[in-house]
Amino acid sequence: MQLPNAELRATLTQLPGAGIEEMLLSTTTYSAANRLNDQAAMFAIKLQGHKKYNQQNFTANKSYFMFDNTVIALGSNIHNDDINNPVQTTLFQHNISDLSPVEVNGTIIDQLEAEQKLDGEITLQDPAGNRYFVTTTAAQPLLFSYNNQISNDEDDGKETHGQFATAVLDHGIEPSSQGYEYAIAIEAQTKEKPQYHLIQKDNLVHAIESANGIEAYAFFAPATITAAKHLLSADTASQIMLQEHSNGQQLKLSVVNPDFAFYQGQDPEQIDANGDQVEVSIYDRDWRYSPSQPVKTQFTLKDKWQLTAPSNVITIKYDGNNTNITTTTVDATPLSFNLSKA
């Protein structure tokens, strides 16, 4: 949410069991990363604002899928009920004190006081050489600025100035169920758009297939895949990556559950009688000393598959011609394993 500079100063208070500080602990448990081999990785998070600043209804599901030098960014469930301030997704904010050039739809920009509002198919290149490919609408445009910027000093809040190139997706005021999709070619060597296939993007699942057949799924909640190739569903919030080998006779998988499970259910001291968040310090949470507990992830694959090596943290059961798999992970650490056709 883009607040005016005057409203950005934090309100520090004396917290029980701590000092004068601010700690807005989230009540969500979904924030994690996964990887498959050394060429593919993903990160996904469920965002929710805090009651302290009346942002408890500010939500978003965000994911990033990384294949070689390509990043695919997805967003869904973008919602806010603030009637004064817009919600925006930042693509880049780059220092241009040396007037480093930026390219917007093929046009080089290297002079200050350039402002644009764009929709449709947009291509940008930032001063670091990263190329962005975005599709927007008039209702959710891209705002580009190559200009002076006024900010606040982090210590005393005094006004500071700098030159920045910025590109943001403007979701507007009071967005509801908004989303986005864009691709980044890191240090792009060509002007070609990265190739990938969007499997699914809704409030439950973000899923991408790379050009070389790596499938990556962020399950924010239990869900079914609407256009499944291998993965039919997951009964658990999780992240799953897979790739087939040997002419489809083998699968390599990496699975992680994002929950550290320091405690079960809801920490009662983090919410008030209305179920809204209250500010507490990590230093007076008993569970900060708790070890991460093992958590299970359950999902279903098409066809019958079997483990290529024994495992005491993976179980397999067959349901007709499908395979139900249960994995156990801890510390939100990915579990990698291989399957072969049964």
N, C-alpha and C positions, 0 to 999 in steps of 0.2 A: 504494500500500500504506500503510495507516494504522499507523505505528509509534508506540510510546509516546514521550512527549516526551524521556525520558532517552536514547533511542537515536537522536535526530535530529542530534546533533553530528557534523560531518564529521571524518574522520581525515586531517589534512593531512600530506603527506610531501614530501621533497626529490625533485623529478623531474629526470631527466637533461636538461640543456640549458635548465633553467627554475629557478624559485625554489620556496619552500615554498608549495604550492598544491594545488588539486584540479581536475582536468580529466578528466571521464569521457566521452571521445569515443565516440560511437556507431559501431557497425560497420554499421548499416543506412544506406541511401541514400534512403529514401522520406520526404520531408517537403517539401510544396510547396502552392502555391495556384494557382487558376485563376479567370478571370472571363469573363463574356460580357455585353457591353454595360455599362451602369452600374447595372443592377438585379439582377444575379446574380453570385455568386461561390462558391467552395468552398475548403476546406482539408482536407488529409488527411495522416495520419502513421502510420508503423509504429513502435510503442514497443517497446523492449527494455531491461530493467534491466541493470546492470553487475555483472561478476564481483566487483569490489572489495567489495561489500556482499552477496555471494551472492544477487544478484537477476537473474542471467543468464537464468533461466527465467520471469521476469515479463514477459509480452508482452500487447499489445493492438493492434488496428487501429482507428483513430478517424477520423471524418470529420465535417465541418460544412458544410452546404449553406445558402446565404443567398440568399433571394429577397425583394426589397424589405425589409419589416421582419420577415420570418420566418426563423428558423434551425431547421434539422432536424439533429439530432445522432444519429449512429449509432456503435455500437461492436460489435466482434466479436473472436474469438480472444483473449478475456480469459483469461489462464492464469497461475497462480502455484503454486509448490510449497512455499511457506513455511507451516509447520504452526501458526504462532502468531499471525499478524497478518492481518486481513481486507483485501481489496481493495475499494475504493469509488470511485465516479465522482461528483465534486462537481458539482451543478447550480448552486448559488450559496452563497456565504459572505459575508454582508453585515453591516457594522457597524450596530448598533442602539443606540448610546449614547443616542440621543434617543427610544428605544422606538418607532421607526417601525413602523407596522403591517405585518403579513404576512397574506395570505389563504391558507387551506388548505381546499380543498373547500368554499368559500363561507363559511367561518367566519373572522372577523377575530381575529388574535392580536396582542396588544400588551402582554402581561404576561410577565415572566421565569418561568423554571422550567417552560416548556412543552416537552414531549418527546412525539413520536408515532412510531409504527411503522405504516406504511401499505402496503397492496397493492391491486391492482385499478386502476380508472381514477382518476387523481389530477390535480387542477388546483391550481396554486399561483400566487401573485403575490408577487414580492419587493418590498422597499421602494422600488426604483427604478421600479416599475410594469411590469416584465416578467412576462408570464404564461407558465407552464410547463404542458405537457400530457404526462403520463407514464402509461404502462401498466406495472404491475409485478406480480409474483407473490409468494406467501408465501415462496418459496425465495429470492427476490431483491427484498426490500422496499425502500421508500423510508424513510429515517430523517430526521425533521425535528426541529430543536432551535431553541428561542428562549430563550437562556440565557447565563449567564456562561461564559467560555471561558478556560482556562489555557494559555498559550503560553510561548515562550522568547524572551528578548531576543536579537536577532540578533548583538550584539557579545560579550556576556559570558555568554549562556546563562541568565541569571537569570530566575526565574519572573515572568511578566507576566499581567495580567488584562484582559479586555475583554468587551463584550456583543455577541454575534453571533447572527444568524439563519442557519442552515445547512440545506441539503437535499442528501442524498447517496443514491445508489443503492448498496445493500450487496450486493456479489457474493459475500461470505462468505470463509471461509478455504479455501485450495486450490481456487479456481475453475478450471474446465476448460471451454473452448469457450463461455464465457458471452458475453452481448451485451446491447445495450440500444437503445432508440429513443425519442426524445422531441422535442417541438417547443417552440419559444419564440416568442412574439409580443412583439417589442421595443416597449416603451412602449405596451402594448396599449390600443386604443381601445374594444374590445368584449370580451366573454367567449367569443366563438366560437373554436373550435379551427381553426387554419390548415389549409387544404386543400392536399393534395399526394398523390402516389402513390408508394409504395415499389416500385421496380422490382426491386431485388435487395439482399440483405444477407447475406453469408457471409464466409468468411475470405479470399476472392479479390477480391470486388467489393462496393462500396457504391454504390448508384445510386438517384437520386430524380428524379421528374418534378414540376415545379411546377404550380400551378393554371393558369398561362398557357402551358404546354407546353414549358418549358425542361427539357431532359434533362441530368443531370450524373452523371458516372461516375468513381469512383475505382477504378482497377485496381491492386490491390496486387501482382498477379502476372498473367501471361498467363491469360486466362479467356474463356469464352463466356457471353453473356447468355442467361438461361433464358427470358425473356419479352421478346424484342427488338421494339422498334418501328422504330427506324432502325439502331441499332448492334448488329451481330451478335457481334463478338468483338474482342479486342485481343491482339496477340502480345507486348506490351511492358508493363511496369509504367508507368502513365501516368495522366493526368487528362484527360477529354474532356467538353466541354460543347457542346450543339447545340440549335438551335431551327429549326423549319420556317417558311417564309414562302411567300407567293404560292400559297396553296391546295396546299401540299405540293410545289410545283415547285422550290423553292429551300431550301437549308440554310445556316445560319450556324454555323460551328464555331470553337471555341477549344481548342487542344491543347497540353499541356505534358508533358515528361518530367522527373520530379523530381530526376534524378541530375545533379549538377554535373560528374561524371566528372573529378575532379582526378587520379585515378589509376585504373588498370584492375585488376579483381580485388580481392584483399584486401591491405591494408597488413600485411606480415608482422610488424612490430613491435608491432601492436595486439593480437596473439593469442599465447598460449603454445603449448607442444607439444601440449596437449590441445584446442586450438582455442578456449579461453576467453579473454575479454578481459583485457588488462592495462592499467594506467593509464599513459598517456603524455601529454605536453604538446603542445599545438598549436604551441608555439614551436620544437620541434625536429623538426617534420614538414617534410621537404623539399617536400612537395606543397602546403603552404599558399601557396607562391609560384606555383603552377602556374595557368595560365589554365583556365577551364572549357572542356571539349572538347565539340564538337557531338555530340549523341546522337539516335538515330533512334527514332521511335515508329511502329509498324505496327498498323493496325486495319482492320476490314471493315464496310462499310455494306450494307444491303439496297438492291437496285435499282442502276441504272447512273447515276453522277453524273460531272460534269465541272467543272473549275475555271472560275469566271467571269472570272478574270484570270490571266495567266501567273505562274509562281513557280519559282524555282530551288531551293526548299527543300521542295517538295511534289511527289511523283510519284503517278500514278494508273495502276492496271492493273485490267482486268476479269477476273472469274472467273465465267463464266456470266452470270447476271443480278445478280451482286454486284460491289461495287467495293472493291478493296484500295488503301488509301492509306498512304503512308509520308511522314512529316514529319521535318524536322531542326530541332531547337531547341538553344539554348545558354543557359547561365546560369539554367536552370529558368525561362525567360521564356515565357509563353504565346504561341502563334502563332495568330492569327485569320485566317480566310479564308472565302470563300463558294463554294458549289457549286450547280449547277443540274442538273435532270434531263437525261441524255444522250439 
